[in-house]
Amino acid sequence: MKVVFIVNPKAGKGSAKEKLIETLEHVIAGSQQNAEIYITKCLGDATRFVSEFCETNGGARFIACGGDGTLSEVLNGVMGCYGAEVGVLPVGSGNDFCRNFSSETDFSDILLQITAEAVPCDAIRYTTVLNGVETTGYCANMFNIGFDCRVADTTNGLKKNTVFGGSFAYILAIFMELFQKKTTHLTVTADHRELFSGEALLTSVANGKYCGGGIMSNPMASLTDGNVNFNVIKNISRGHFLSLLPSYMKGTHLGIKGIEQVILSGHCKTLTVTPENGTMRLCIDGEIITAGETTFEVVPAAFRLVLPTIVSRKADAVVL
């Protein structure tokens, strides 16, 4: 199978682009596999390239070299392409999707990205209507609305303009946004049953467990259970939120006595979020758009994911 490494040159602040490409070229040459490298030119270019490649050449193994946003773009490019596979070489600053696997560190082995087996993985399809225009796309890891979305926006700014990265940038953004503490008035419907209506601090719609560079916000989520996982945190005080934050980061918050009075969490097949004023900011695997009423629907076994697992690491393994 043809292997195409899709490199986001801005991932991880772009500081290691030259070394990454040099290492990829070295491994490709040594593997004697049919492989090539494509460097994306702008936001959305990975989706365009992968989609056009599939239309012209059929399925291939596409390795997203970047963060969760690059993975999301590649995923949207392969949907509907028979025989396509998706891999992840985590060189971004968050890399939350890979944290869902016990073999997380093995994703950095370039040779395994070429040779490892692929397994079925769920995705979440979203459909949003804004100003009469319907937009549909797919998410590999997580959506965030409200506080979490604003935190993601601020985190992106910190990563681009400061030395802060990963979970530290996310935590700093939490405190910056908590100072303002804006809420979003939403109606949330799960499997056609109204779950919540009112002021929400944050809402997450998840396929995976992690966001923000390792925050286990949705500990009950699974990439292979055929469900959407959700969290809705009500409009609680700053002090109450800060008291929950350590548990929220570790993913132990659902075990706190009385937490159901604060956080609505569960699974469903379809979730619809309706903003009272007609629009909301929606974070999709780290990328933020303006959306209207949005429906999220699980797509079981939506794509085939390259799952590199090393039982005993070989001496010739090349790890970034």
Long-range contacts (C-beta under 8 A, 24 or more apart in sequence): 1-34, 1-59, 1-60, 1-61, 1-83, 1-85, 2-34, 2-35, 2-36, 2-57, 2-60, 2-61, 3-28, 3-33, 3-34, 3-35, 3-36, 3-60, 3-61, 3-63, 3-113, 3-114, 4-35, 4-36, 4-37, 4-38, 4-50, 4-53, 4-60, 4-61, 4-62, 4-63, 5-35, 5-36, 5-37, 5-38, 5-63, 5-65, 5-89, 5-113, 6-38, 6-40, 6-46, 6-49, 6-50, 6-62, 6-63, 6-64, 6-65, 6-66, 6-70, 6-73, 6-74, 7-37, 7-38, 7-39, 7-40, 7-65, 7-66, 8-40, 8-46, 8-64, 8-65, 8-66, 8-67, 8-69, 8-70, 8-91, 8-92, 9-39, 9-40, 10-66, 11-65, 11-66, 11-67, 11-70, 11-91, 11-92, 11-93, 12-66, 12-67, 12-91, 12-92, 12-93, 12-165, 13-93, 13-159, 13-160, 13-165, 16-91, 16-320, 20-65, 20-91, 20-320, 23-110, 23-318, 23-320, 24-65, 24-110, 26-318, 27-110, 27-111, 27-114, 27-318, 28-114, 31-111, 31-114, 31-115, 33-114, 33-115, 35-114, 40-70, 40-73, 43-287, 44-73, 45-73, 46-70, 46-73, 46-74, 46-77, 47-73, 47-74, 47-76, 47-77, 48-77, 49-77, 50-74, 50-77, 50-78, 50-81, 50-84, 51-76, 51-77, 51-78, 51-81, 53-77, 54-78, 54-81, 54-84, 58-82, 58-83, 59-83, 59-84, 59-85, 60-84, 60-85, 61-85, 61-86, 61-87, 61-114, 61-118, 61-306, 62-86, 62-87, 63-87, 63-88, 63-89, 63-113, 63-306, 64-88, 64-89, 65-89, 65-91, 66-91, 66-92, 67-91, 67-92, 67-93, 67-94, 67-95, 67-286, 68-92, 68-94, 68-95, 68-96, 68-97, 68-140, 68-141, 68-285, 68-286, 69-285, 69-286, 69-287, 71-97, 71-140, 71-141, 71-285, 72-138, 72-139, 72-140, 72-141, 72-284, 72-285, 72-286, 72-287, 75-123, 75-138, 75-139, 75-140, 75-303, 76-137, 76-138, 78-303, 79-123, 79-138, 79-302, 79-303, 84-303, 84-304, 85-118, 85-303, 85-304, 85-305, 85-306, 86-118, 86-121, 86-303, 86-304, 86-305, 86-306, 87-113, 87-116, 87-118, 87-305, 87-306, 87-308, 88-305, 88-306, 89-113, 89-320, 91-320, 93-159, 93-165, 93-166, 93-169, 93-213, 94-166, 94-170, 94-211, 94-212, 94-213, 94-286, 95-213, 96-141, 96-142, 96-208, 96-210, 96-211, 96-212, 96-213, 96-214, 97-140, 97-141, 97-208, 97-210, 97-285, 99-208, 99-209, 99-210, 99-214, 100-141, 100-208, 100-209, 100-210, 100-223, 101-307, 103-307, 103-308, 103-309, 103-310, 105-319, 106-308, 106-309, 106-310, 107-308, 108-319, 108-320, 109-308, 109-310, 109-313, 109-317, 109-318, 109-319, 110-318, 110-319, 110-320, 111-316, 111-317, 111-318, 112-308, 112-309, 112-310, 112-317, 113-306, 113-308, 116-306, 116-307, 116-308, 116-309, 117-306, 117-307, 118-304, 118-305, 118-306, 118-307, 119-304, 119-305, 119-307, 120-224, 120-300, 120-301, 120-303, 120-304, 120-305, 121-223, 121-224, 121-301, 121-302, 121-303, 121-304, 121-305, 122-207, 122-222, 122-223, 122-224, 122-225, 122-226, 122-298, 122-299, 122-300, 122-301, 122-302, 123-207, 123-298, 123-299, 123-302, 123-303, 124-205, 124-207, 124-228, 124-296, 124-297, 124-298, 124-299, 125-296, 125-297, 125-298, 125-299, 125-302, 126-282, 126-284, 126-294, 126-295, 126-296, 126-297, 127-294, 127-295, 127-297, 128-282, 128-289, 128-291, 128-292, 128-293, 128-294, 128-295, 129-292, 129-293, 129-294, 130-279, 130-290, 130-291, 130-292, 131-292, 135-291, 137-284, 138-299, 138-302, 139-207, 139-284, 139-285, 140-207, 140-208, 140-285, 141-206, 141-207, 141-208, 141-210, 141-211, 141-285, 142-204, 142-205, 142-206, 142-207, 142-208, 142-210, 142-211, 142-217, 142-218, 142-221, 142-285, 143-204, 143-205, 143-206, 143-282, 143-283, 143-284, 143-296, 144-202, 144-203, 144-204, 144-205, 144-211, 144-282, 144-283, 145-184, 145-186, 145-200, 145-202, 145-203, 145-204, 145-205, 145-273, 145-280, 145-281, 145-282, 145-283, 146-182, 146-183, 146-184, 146-186, 146-200, 146-201, 146-202, 146-203, 146-280, 147-177, 147-178, 147-181, 147-182, 147-183, 147-201, 147-202, 147-233, 148-202, 148-203, 148-204, 148-211, 148-217, 148-283, 149-202, 149-280, 149-281, 149-282, 149-283, 149-288, 150-177, 150-182, 150-281, 151-177, 151-212, 152-211, 152-212, 152-283, 152-286, 152-288, 153-281, 153-283, 153-288, 155-212, 156-286, 156-288, 165-213, 166-213, 166-214, 167-212, 167-213, 167-214, 167-215, 168-213, 169-213, 170-211, 170-212, 170-213, 170-215, 171-212, 171-249, 174-245, 178-238, 178-241, 178-242, 181-238, 183-235, 184-275, 184-280, 185-275, 185-276, 185-277, 186-232, 186-273, 186-274, 186-275, 186-276, 186-280, 187-273, 187-274, 187-276, 188-230, 188-232, 188-264, 188-271, 188-272, 188-273, 188-274, 189-271, 189-272, 189-273, 189-274, 190-230, 190-266, 190-268, 190-270, 190-271, 191-268, 191-269, 191-270, 191-271, 192-270, 195-230, 195-232, 195-264, 196-232, 196-234, 196-264, 198-234, 198-235, 199-234, 199-235, 200-232, 200-233, 200-234, 200-235, 201-233, 201-234, 201-235, 201-236, 201-241, 202-231, 202-232, 202-233, 203-230, 203-231, 203-232, 203-233, 203-273, 204-230, 204-231, 205-229, 205-230, 205-271, 205-273, 205-296, 206-230, 206-231, 207-298, 209-251, 215-248, 215-249, 216-249, 216-250, 216-251, 217-248, 217-251, 218-251, 218-265, 219-251, 219-252, 219-253, 219-254, 220-254, 220-265, 220-267, 224-301, 225-267, 226-269, 226-298, 226-300, 227-267, 227-268, 227-269, 227-298, 228-267, 228-268, 228-269, 228-270, 228-271, 228-296, 228-297, 228-298, 229-265, 229-266, 229-267, 230-264, 230-265, 230-266, 230-267, 230-268, 230-271, 231-263, 231-264, 231-265, 232-263, 232-264, 232-265, 233-262, 233-263, 234-262, 234-263, 234-264, 236-262, 269-297, 269-298, 270-295, 270-296, 270-297, 270-298, 271-295, 271-296, 271-297, 272-296
